[in-house]
Amino acid sequence: MSAVRESESLSGVVINSSPHAQQLQKTASPQLGLVCITFSKEVRFRTITRTRYLALPEEQRETALKVIYRENLQRLDLALTFCVRNSIRLYRMSSALFPMSDWEDEVGATVLEKMSADLAKIGQRASRLGIRMVLHPDQYVVLSSDSPQVLASSVKILNRHARTLDLLGLPRSCWSLMNIHGGKSQRADQLVRVISELPENIKSRLTLENDEYAYSASEILEVCQQTGIPLVFDAHHHICHESLDSYDDPSVAQMFHAARETWTQPEWQLVHISNGEEAFQDRKHSDFINAMPSVYREAPWIEVEAKHKEEAIAHLRSWWLQDIS
């Protein structure tokens, strides 16, 4: 484990070890979150491709995954240390942290179960440090698909992630959320139906996000209202979908506040920010964040989706957070 003092919070004061006490802790300004890895090589994770895994003799697969999983757990611990050293209280784990853990041969799932004590230690450390850990499953999760096979696979992936969060000891609530997009457009009714039928370990953590193409913020808001699922509002997706020329368009603040109403704990509300790489409405992410919605001054938690990761967070702090402190 790290030499970082476990009895201290990120602001240097002793924190209550109760998860709920940490979750309700008030902050003076928005908490900026790190997404998966660092721009530097300090936080990186190992993986294995499906092709490489299937090429292994069956008797070698468990050993191969055990080595990768154990190393990635160590690197996850290092990610927590990095967050502490850089005063980051929100960390989005990689959805590929444990590759092949949802594969049909169940080898990966079995390896994770055997490592349950090690996973629990990581979750306990995050809790002690007051670091909120969240997850964004990959694009293969499409709950609005009209394909039974895709739908079954999507639920299986979500169930695997939910089990991993359980093994980490993270709460079954949107504090430790799993965030997904709506998927196939014009299938809101199916999306509502499928979500309503999800098992509690998934549904209790599920959040939905608006996107640039299939589901506008207002469309996904209706799904969230019908299902009781929180909305993770993404301002850049909103301006791209609506072809807006400013983050301060009135609809941005309107959707931010409407999204907050979907959170049973408003102080847990999470939003995303990114900027266009070459133009304001460019869907590709820029290296840094140089424009922010004014209403985001009210956001308790913000995931920073910029290519330069921790450098982008530091850049935001140098001008935007200082301006509102």
Secondary structure, DSSP 8 states (H G I E B T S, - for coil): --SS-TTB-TTSSB--S-HHHHHT---SS-EEEEESS-SSSSS------HHHHHHS-HHHHHHHHHHHHHHHHHHHHHHHHHHHHTT--EEEE-TTSSTTTTSTT-HHHHHHHHTHHHHHHHHHHHHHHT-EEEE---TT--TT-S-HHHHHHHHHHHHHHHHHHHHTT--SSGGG-EEEE--STT-HHHHHHHHHTS-HHHHTTEEEE--SSS--HHHHHHHHHHHT--EEEEHHHHHHHHT-S-TTSHHHHHHHHHHHTT-SSGGG-EEEE--BSSSTT-SSB-SS-----GGGGG-SEEEE--TTHHHHHHHHIIIIIHHH-
